[in-house]
Amino acid sequence: MNDNSQSLSCVMIPMSGRQLLLPNVSIAEVVDYASSDAGANTPEWLVGYLDWRGLQLPVISYDAANGGALTVPGDNRGRIVVLNTIGDHHKEVPFMALVTQGIPSQARLTEEQVRKLEGEPGPADLMLVEVEGENAWIPNLEYLESLVVKSRH
């Protein structure tokens, strides 16, 4: 059987009250939830830091970065997704991390399976889509990266 349709390997990432959709290539690794304390006088979106491959990565609460409350997973369900950065500051900040509210799941999607929806995006959202009957937000990775860059100065 010859399938000429183009599909993209993606990951659905559970957050509080929503899920994110990201292409597989944007994810460097998924690790168990563990981070050091953020400390005092830190940005509201900062959960803490992840020691990953000799780097101290800021762990972002997507919910807080999007104008909501800081959420930290309970019951050992949460993971940390290490993301490759894509913006202008990639050399300075090659990776960043997002805390999840569950275990991310794989999906192979074609363009026909993803439909853009109308939704009121927060600052960290790029667009709302429907994927096989489920709503998911495509995150604005450049915005998240800009938060990390600003916090380092």
N, C-alpha and C positions, 0 to 999 in steps of 0.2 A: 504494500500500500504506500503510495507516494503522497505525502502531505506537504504541499507547498506553502501553506499558511504560516506566517511568521508568528512565533510565540516567544514570550519573554518569561524567564524564571523570576518570580516575585516572592515576596514574603509579606504575610499579613501579621501585623504586630499589635497585640491587644494593649489598649490603654484604658484609662478610666472612662467608661461610657462611650468609647469609640475605638475604632481600630485604624491603624495606619497601613498604607500600601507602599512598599518600596521595591525597586528592582534588586535582585540578588547581588548584583555587582556593587551596590552601594554599601553592602555589609561586609566588614572584615571578619567579624567573629561574634558569636553569641555566647556569653559566659553566665555562670550562676551569679545571682545578685550578691554583691559584697562591695561595699565602698566605705572609705574612711569618712569621718564627719566633715561637713563643709566648713565648720568653724563659724565665728562671729563675723558680722559685717560683710556677708557675701550676698551675691544676687539671689533673688527669691526663687529662681528656677534651678539653682544649684543644689543637688542632693548631697554630693560629696565628690570624692575622687576615687578613681579606679587605678590600681597599679597594674598596668598591662604592658607586657613586653618591655619593661624598663622605663615606661612613660607614665606620667601622672595625668590621666585623662579626666576632665571635668565630666561628671555624670549629670545629665540634664533631665529634669522632670518636664516632659512635653506639656503636661497639663498646666504647670505653672508658667512655662514659657509662652503658653497660649492665652494667658490672662486668667487662668483658673487657680485652684489650690495646689500646693505641692503635694504630690502623692508618692508614697513609698509602699512597695508591695508587702503583703503579709503572707503567712502560711507557706513560705518557700516556693511560691508560684512565680515570683518575678524573676526576670533575667535582665541582663544588661546587654544591649545591642551596641557593638562597637562599629561606628560608621566611618567610611572613608569620606573625607571632605572633598568638595568639588569647586569651591569658590576661589577668589583671588588670593586668599591667605593660606592656601593648601601647604605651602612650604613651611610656614610658621606653625600651623595647626593641621597636621596631616590626618588626625583622627579626633572624633568626639564620641561620646557615649550617651545612650538614652536608656532610662530605666523603663521596663515594661511591667504590665500587670498580669502577665501570663507567658506561656511559651509560644513564641512565634511559629507560624506554620507556612509551609511551602505551597506555592501555586504556580502553575504554568498558564499564562494568560495570552490570549490573542486580542487584537484591537477590538474585535467584535464582542468580546466578553466584558469589556469595560465601557461604561456609559457615564458621561459627565452629568452631574445633577446640580440643581441650584441649591446653594447652601450659604449660610453666613459664615465666611471663614474668619478665624482668629488670626493673629499676626504670624503664627507658626504654621498655618495651613496654606497650601497652594490651591487645592481644589478638592471638591467632594465628588466621589465616583461611586457607581454601583457595580459590584463585581458578583455576578451570578446570584443576584437577589440580596446581597449584603452591601451595606454602605461602608465606605472606607475613605479616609482622608489621605491625600498625597501631601506629605509634609514639605514645607519650604526649607530645604536643607541650607540654603544660603543664609536665610534669616537666623537659623539656629547656630550656624557657624559664626555669624557676626556677633551673636551674644557671647560666644566663647572668646572671640578675639578681643571684644571690649573688656571682658573680665580680666584679661591678662595685662592690661595697660594700667 
